[in-house]
Amino acid sequence: MEHEENSLPILTASLSALAEKCNALAKALYYREIEFESNPQNVIESLISINYGLQQPEAANGILIYAQKYLNIEMKEEWYQKLHRWEDALRSYQAKLMKSPKADDALIGQMQCQRALSDWEALARAAEEIWAQASDIEPRMEPVLRLDERKPIVFPGLSALPSSPMQAQTSIEGDSGLNLEALKSKVAEMAAAAAWNLGKWEDLEKYNKSIQEGSYENLFYNSILYIHNGAYPEALDLINRAREVLDSKVTSLLNESYSRSYSLLICLLYTSDAADE
């Protein structure tokens, strides 16, 4: 219908969102630019992301400058990230954490910037604080006495149960106000990368347990641990499984653009290096 100069009977916003979801970035850009004409404020972030995904950083940066100059839009840390301006993004996230230490999005963003800048020491410290905080709020296990001892039975963790709804919220989220289990799953891969680069093998094993089981990252880091322990056949099996996970993703992206599949090709290179070990 579009080739015949007839618009589809679907909202442009829906078409652009579907195109992005299907990774059809060129088509997504087409629809987002149509949206920009009528509602520029709501599509700035998406345009920046799409243009960078299409390897058009100049266009992405131009959109950012336009938004600052003509739309009076407040800068977001995510925009700096999408433009790979990691130092600016890191400063912005750190300022946000100074104002609101409980902002888990800012903490995750800070760790993403530290990883991109290869600041492994700072990234490792941030991960250690999260896992230490999670350990501090784990319920204590009290001993269970036998009935024939004619003494009151103390159930596991009963003494640590919260006495009020507010205390219950704290026991789940910890002193920082963050949902620690959800936070651990989001930052586990970054924490594992820091541990690997610093040669902290026990930490790598600990963080890898929070990475989704069967994912490329989980399989790859498990293979690294097996290599470290000298279990080479098991490591090779995990490497092959990690390659299988990547295979479908790489094939689909290579059909569209080599540059967009670059990061996945780097992951394949890691698996090849690991297999050579």
Buried (B, 14 or more C-beta within 10 A) or exposed (E): EEEEEEEEEEEBBEBBBBBBEEBBBEBBBBBBBBBBEEEBEEBBBBBBBBBBBBBBBEBBBBBBEBBBEEEEBEEBBBBBBBBEBBEBBBBBBBEBBEEEEEBBEBBBBBBBBBBBBEBBEBBBEBBBEBBEBBEEBEEEEBEEEEEEEEEEEEEEEEEEEEEEEEEEEBBEBBEBBBBBEEBBEBBBBBBBBBBBBBEBBEBBBBBBEBBEEEEBBBBBBBBBBBBBEEBEEBBBBBBEBBBEBBEEBBEEBEEEBEEBBEEBBEBBEBBEEBBEE
